[in-house]
Amino acid sequence: MIFFGVPPSERLFIADDFRLAAVGMPRQKAVRKTDSGIWKQVIQFEQELSPAAARALLKVRFPQGDKERMSELSGKARGGSLTSQEKAQIETYEQLGCLLDILHSKARQALNKRRTAS
């Protein structure tokens, strides 16, 4: 999974079967393939993405302030000092990151499909 500008050493999350857990909490299981598969099945476009639409999706990123907040939360997670509100915030960032990963993947696939078809 790509975490848009967050280096591997600062990634916040591992996943258990049903919810996300911050690093520093007891490890459960890795993300199940079926979880990401469900996301990919649900996120479908009614028609093929145009190159302009695909390029626009690739520009959707976390704003700098959110990247800084993720880094801050990562440090707190490593130190074991996250509040319940911060844990919920981490879960939200993880879910949004997954959504962005899938949208970016679909956009790249659409662009590659156009390149190979021409």
N, C-alpha and C positions, 0 to 999 in steps of 0.2 A: 504494500500500500504506500502511496506517495503522500507525504505530509507537507507539501508546498512550502519549502524554505526552512523546514524544521529538520536539523540534522538528526541522523539516527540516534545519537547519544542523548538527544533531548526529546525523543518521542515519548509521549505521556502514557500510552495505553497498551494494555493487553486485554484480551476479551475472555470472559468466561462464557458459559453456554447461553446466557440470556441478557447479560448487561455488561457494561464496560467497567474495568477496574483500573485505578491509577497504579503506575509502577510504584513499588514499595509495599503494596498490599499483597497478600498471599497469592501466588500464581495459581491460576486455574488451568483452563485449556486454551489452546490457540484458537483464533477465529475459525469457526467451522466453515467449510466451503459452502454449505447450504445457506449460511447467513448472507454471504456476499452474493451468492447466486440469486437469492430472493431479491436483493436490491437491484441486481442487473435485470431480472425479469420484470420488475415493477417499473423501472425507468425505461420506457420505450417511447419513441417518437412516432407519430401517426404517419409521417412520410420521411423520406430520406432527407438528411440535413444538407442544406446548401453549403457550399464552401464558406460563404460569408457568415452563416449561422454557426458553423463549426469553429471558425476562427474567433467569433465573438464568445463562444463558450470557453475556449481556451484562455481567454483573457480574464475570466472570473477567478478571482483569488481572494484569499484572506487579506484584509487591509493591514497595514503595518502595525497599527495599534493592537489588533487581535494577535498578530504574530508575537508581539512583545508580551501580551497577556499570557499566551500559551507558554512562552519561555518562563515567565514568572511562576505560573502554576506548575510547570515541570520541576522547577527548583524546589518548590514547596512540597511536591509529591515525593521527591527524593529524600527530603528531610522529614517526611511523615507528618507534616503540619497542615494538611488541607482541612478546611471546614467542610461541612456537608454541602453548603452552597457552592463552594469551589469544586467539590467532586461532581456536582450536577453540571457545573459549567464545563468541566473537562469532558463529560459525557456528550454534551451538546457540541463541543468543538470536534470530538471524534466522529459523531454522526454526520456533521456538516463536511468534515474532511472526506468521509467515505462517499458522500453524495458528489462532492467535487471530483473525486478520483474517477467515479463512474462516468460522470458527464464529460470529463476530459478524455477518457478512454474512448467513449463513443464518438466524440468529435474527431479525435485522431484517426479512428477507424474510417470515418466518413471521408476524411481528406485523403487517406491512403487508398481507399477504394476508388476514388475519382482519379487519382494519379495512375493507378495500374490499369484503369479502364481506358485511359486516353493514349 
